[in-house]
């Protein structure tokens, strides 16, 4: 199995195969991610966890170096004036 180079290289098949290779604990963790309480959408209907959410959880656990880092925010005019 090839190691992903960025988060977009992680697909559903990769997640399942990787967890199987890691053993029963990893498979149980993955099933636990899917078993979490479902969130409600804007219409109040319960929705399944999306693949993006699963992929991000997976990457945080097994490939943290692939998680995009938050960008530094530019200073606002208020911050600039406060620093005077």
URHUSUL-V275112 format. One record per residue. RES is the residue in one letter. PHI is phi in degrees with one decimal (NA if undefined). OMEGA is omega in whole degrees, -180 to 180 (none if undefined). Layout:
BEGIN
res: [RES | RES]
phi: [PHI | PHI]
omega: [OMEGA | OMEGA]
END
This chain:
BEGIN
res: [X | X | X | X | X | X | X | X | X | X | X | X | X | X | X | X | X | X | X | X | X | X | X | X | X | X | X | X | X | X | X | X | X | X | X | X | X | X | X | X | X | X | X | X | X | X | X | X | X | X | X | X | X | X | X | X | X | X | X | X | X | X | X | X | X | X | X | X | X | X | X | X | X | X | X | X | X | X | X | X | X | X | X | X]
phi: [NA | -84.9 | -74.7 | -66.9 | -93.7 | -147.6 | -63.8 | -72.4 | -76.9 | -87.7 | -118.5 | -59.5 | -62.6 | -63.0 | -58.9 | -64.7 | -63.0 | -63.5 | -64.5 | -61.9 | -66.9 | -76.7 | 116.5 | -63.7 | -62.7 | -69.0 | -65.7 | -63.7 | -61.9 | -62.9 | -63.7 | -64.8 | -61.7 | -72.5 | -85.1 | -59.3 | -56.3 | -77.5 | -85.5 | -91.8 | -84.6 | -65.3 | -94.9 | 86.9 | -86.4 | -69.5 | -120.9 | -68.4 | -67.7 | -81.5 | -62.2 | -60.0 | -65.2 | -64.3 | -59.4 | -65.7 | -61.2 | -60.6 | -65.2 | -60.2 | -79.8 | -106.3 | -135.9 | -62.3 | -71.1 | -89.9 | -68.1 | -62.2 | -80.8 | -70.1 | -80.8 | -72.4 | -82.1 | -71.1 | -70.0 | -81.8 | -61.1 | -63.7 | -64.0 | -65.9 | -69.5 | -65.9 | -80.3 | -73.4]
omega: [-178 | 179 | -180 | 180 | 174 | -173 | -180 | 177 | -179 | 176 | -176 | 180 | 179 | -179 | -178 | -179 | -180 | -180 | 177 | -180 | -179 | 177 | -174 | -179 | 179 | 178 | 177 | 177 | -179 | 177 | 178 | 177 | 180 | -177 | 180 | 178 | -177 | 179 | 177 | 175 | -176 | 179 | 178 | 179 | 177 | -179 | 178 | 175 | -178 | 178 | -180 | 178 | 178 | 180 | -180 | 176 | 180 | -179 | 178 | -177 | -171 | -179 | -175 | 179 | 180 | -179 | 178 | 178 | 179 | -178 | 176 | -178 | 176 | 178 | 177 | 179 | 179 | 178 | 180 | 179 | 179 | -178 | 179 | none]
END
